[in-house]
Amino acid sequence: MDAFPVADESFVHTFMPYEVLLAQRRAMVGSPAFPGAPSGFIGLYLIRLEPAPGHWFPAALEGGAQISEQVVSLLRTAIRESDIPIRMSDQEHLAVLRDIDPQHAYVVAQRFLSAAGKSELFRAAGLRTRVGYIVYPLSTQPNFPATDWMTLIDLSRRMALRGEPNDGPAAGHGLLRGAQMEATGIPETDLIPLAFQDPESLVKAGILQIQRIHVLPGL
């Protein structure tokens, strides 16, 4: 039996509303008033393989399934036993990490991207690895409807697709709270739509911050 069982997309539809709601509730007690309490933060990491110009993502029987298995194998080396890997499709995978330190959220993405950047299989298929993640809750007022969890995954996907083609074979971006979030206290129902529309303005205001990861070829 695999050390890390891999869930599928059907599992996500049942699991994610409860996970988001739990993160919101735990965030309310993850404060100095409750020393030693577990972190209320979860990381939603979206891994996507993007074809380079002139290439396309292969169908399952033409190598797509093999590529998916390679992603799972590399993902297992980057996450903990308590984390949850999910196969969304052959081209996209999700990892849900509980109790993470927001300022070190980049470590998992960096570890995975470093391994993916060395993959001969990805290189031969003309695929670039992109990772996007958010550290949730994004606001000190986590009131986003748990039933709209797919919007959070879409935001992670938006971060994965951020950047330029010349970012190289492996790159990633993460979104998390900024230093001024607590002072502004923007509720998530207002913050998350703004994060889609104009994340740079939120970063400049210190409300959110973006972690950028670029892996140089051969490293």
PAMARVO-171534 format. One record per residue (C-alpha): x, z, y; residue number from 1. Coordinates in nm, 3 decimals. Each point is the difference from the previous one (the first is absolute). Layout:
       u       w       v tifi
       X       Z       Y  NUM
...
This chain:
       u       w       v tifi
   0.000   0.000   0.000    1
   0.130  -0.085   0.350    2
   0.129   0.289   0.207    3
  -0.211  -0.119   0.293    4
  -0.335  -0.144  -0.110    5
  -0.098  -0.282   0.232    6
  -0.357   0.004   0.130    7
  -0.194  -0.313   0.089    8
  -0.217  -0.103   0.293    9
  -0.319   0.137  -0.156   10
   0.160   0.344  -0.009   11
   0.071  -0.019   0.373   12
  -0.366  -0.041   0.089   13
  -0.083   0.329  -0.169   14
   0.315   0.191   0.088   15
   0.073  -0.082   0.364   16
  -0.308   0.148   0.175   17
   0.073   0.337  -0.159   18
   0.372  -0.026   0.078   19
  -0.064  -0.075   0.367   20
  -0.249   0.284   0.029   21
   0.242   0.240  -0.170   22
   0.279  -0.101   0.238   23
  -0.226   0.064   0.297   24
  -0.093   0.346  -0.124   25
   0.356   0.094  -0.092   26
   0.122  -0.115   0.340   27
  -0.220   0.262   0.160   28
   0.192   0.279  -0.175   29
   0.343  -0.164   0.015   30
   0.091   0.179   0.322   31
   0.225   0.289   0.112   32
  -0.297   0.229  -0.054   33
   0.035  -0.065  -0.372   34
   0.374   0.025  -0.077   35
   0.101  -0.137  -0.338   36
  -0.314  -0.210  -0.037   37
   0.058  -0.344  -0.158   38
   0.028  -0.296   0.234   39
  -0.336  -0.158   0.067   40
   0.163  -0.341   0.040   41
  -0.028  -0.284  -0.247   42
   0.191  -0.326   0.007   43
  -0.182  -0.326  -0.066   44
   0.266  -0.258  -0.090   45
  -0.106  -0.363  -0.034   46
   0.256  -0.222  -0.175   47
  -0.049  -0.372   0.045   48
   0.210  -0.293  -0.120   49
  -0.005  -0.282   0.253   50
   0.106  -0.354  -0.096   51
   0.280  -0.141   0.213   52
  -0.068  -0.334   0.171   53
  -0.033  -0.273  -0.260   54
  -0.096   0.244  -0.277   55
  -0.324   0.150  -0.129   56
  -0.095   0.305  -0.201   57
  -0.033  -0.109  -0.364   58
  -0.314   0.041  -0.208   59
   0.000   0.275  -0.261   60
   0.086  -0.233  -0.291   61
   0.266  -0.175   0.206   62
   0.203   0.314   0.069   63
  -0.226   0.204   0.226   64
  -0.062   0.261  -0.268   65
   0.373   0.032  -0.067   66
   0.066   0.047   0.371   67
  -0.269   0.269   0.012   68
   0.169   0.184  -0.285   69
   0.328  -0.017   0.189   70
  -0.166   0.160   0.304   71
  -0.139   0.279  -0.218   72
   0.340   0.059  -0.158   73
   0.172   0.027   0.337   74
  -0.279   0.214   0.140   75
   0.039   0.251  -0.280   76
   0.361   0.057   0.103   77
  -0.100   0.064   0.362   78
  -0.290   0.243  -0.030   79
  -0.058   0.343  -0.156   80
  -0.193   0.081  -0.316   81
  -0.278   0.147   0.214   82
  -0.042  -0.322   0.199   83
  -0.256  -0.262  -0.096   84
   0.097  -0.368  -0.046   85
  -0.286  -0.250   0.013   86
  -0.002  -0.370  -0.081   87
  -0.230  -0.170   0.251   88
   0.098  -0.349  -0.118   89
   0.313  -0.171  -0.128   90
   0.103  -0.052   0.363   91
  -0.095   0.342   0.140   92
   0.055   0.355  -0.119   93
  -0.087   0.333   0.156   94
   0.164   0.339  -0.034   95
  -0.170   0.321   0.109   96
   0.242   0.284   0.073   97
  -0.124   0.353   0.060   98
   0.162   0.282   0.194   99
   0.256  -0.211   0.183  100
   0.215   0.082   0.300  101
  -0.100  -0.257   0.264  102
   0.347  -0.031   0.149  103
   0.146  -0.080  -0.342  104
  -0.279  -0.234  -0.110  105
   0.238  -0.294   0.040  106
   0.221   0.121  -0.287  107
  -0.234  -0.121  -0.276  108
  -0.046  -0.339   0.167  109
   0.374  -0.033   0.055  110
   0.075   0.089  -0.362  111
  -0.248  -0.256  -0.130  112
   0.108  -0.273   0.242  113
   0.367   0.050  -0.086  114
  -0.079  -0.060  -0.367  115
  -0.237  -0.291   0.070  116
   0.258  -0.169   0.222  117
   0.232  -0.023  -0.302  118
  -0.263  -0.143  -0.234  119
   0.112  -0.331  -0.149  120
  -0.359  -0.064  -0.110  121
  -0.138   0.028   0.352  122
   0.282  -0.212   0.137  123
  -0.050  -0.273  -0.260  124
  -0.374  -0.009   0.077  125
   0.068  -0.029   0.375  126
  -0.176   0.328   0.077  127
   0.065   0.246   0.281  128
  -0.093   0.364  -0.044  129
  -0.198   0.168   0.274  130
  -0.109   0.364   0.010  131
  -0.246   0.144   0.248  132
  -0.109   0.362   0.003  133
  -0.190   0.253   0.203  134
   0.038   0.375  -0.009  135
  -0.352   0.136  -0.001  136
  -0.163   0.174   0.186  137
   0.115  -0.190   0.307  138
  -0.180   0.230   0.243  139
  -0.030   0.373   0.050  140
  -0.373  -0.071  -0.007  141
  -0.035  -0.169  -0.341  142
  -0.362  -0.104   0.021  143
   0.028  -0.351  -0.142  144
  -0.280  -0.065  -0.253  145
   0.144   0.042  -0.349  146
  -0.232  -0.275  -0.123  147
   0.193  -0.244   0.224  148
   0.325   0.062  -0.190  149
   0.059  -0.374  -0.041  150
   0.067  -0.017   0.375  151
   0.297   0.232  -0.054  152
   0.132  -0.230  -0.272  153
  -0.049  -0.295   0.235  154
   0.205   0.183   0.263  155
   0.279   0.049  -0.253  156
  -0.024  -0.373  -0.079  157
   0.022  -0.078   0.371  158
   0.323   0.200   0.014  159
   0.133  -0.185  -0.306  160
  -0.058  -0.336   0.168  161
   0.151   0.116   0.327  162
   0.332  -0.145   0.104  163
   0.166  -0.339  -0.013  164
   0.095  -0.242  -0.280  165
   0.367   0.059   0.080  166
  -0.038   0.367  -0.092  167
   0.161  -0.097  -0.331  168
  -0.102   0.038  -0.364  169
  -0.114   0.362   0.033  170
  -0.147   0.180   0.302  171
  -0.264   0.257   0.083  172
  -0.183   0.180   0.278  173
  -0.175   0.335   0.002  174
  -0.251   0.156   0.239  175
  -0.028   0.373   0.065  176
  -0.079   0.253   0.269  177
   0.207   0.004   0.315  178
   0.127   0.296   0.201  179
  -0.292  -0.018   0.247  180
  -0.279  -0.015  -0.257  181
  -0.079   0.369   0.010  182
  -0.014   0.002   0.380  183
  -0.235  -0.297   0.017  184
  -0.213   0.091  -0.303  185
  -0.155  -0.344  -0.038  186
  -0.252   0.008  -0.286  187
   0.067  -0.241  -0.284  188
  -0.325  -0.186   0.054  189
   0.151  -0.119   0.331  190
   0.366  -0.006  -0.103  191
  -0.014  -0.220  -0.310  192
  -0.172  -0.297   0.169  193
   0.262   0.024   0.277  194
   0.275   0.003  -0.261  195
  -0.124  -0.339  -0.120  196
  -0.039  -0.143   0.350  197
   0.309   0.122   0.184  198
   0.233   0.230  -0.194  199
   0.286  -0.062   0.242  200
  -0.188   0.164   0.288  201
  -0.069   0.304  -0.216  202
   0.369   0.016  -0.090  203
   0.107  -0.027   0.365  204
  -0.236   0.287   0.085  205
   0.150   0.212  -0.276  206
  -0.334   0.026  -0.179  207
   0.125  -0.183  -0.309  208
   0.343  -0.100  -0.122  209
   0.119  -0.287  -0.216  210
   0.276   0.035  -0.258  211
   0.185  -0.328  -0.061  212
   0.196  -0.077  -0.315  213
   0.221  -0.304  -0.049  214
   0.213  -0.047  -0.308  215
   0.295  -0.232   0.043  216
   0.056  -0.257  -0.275  217
   0.237   0.122  -0.267  218
  -0.033   0.370   0.094  219
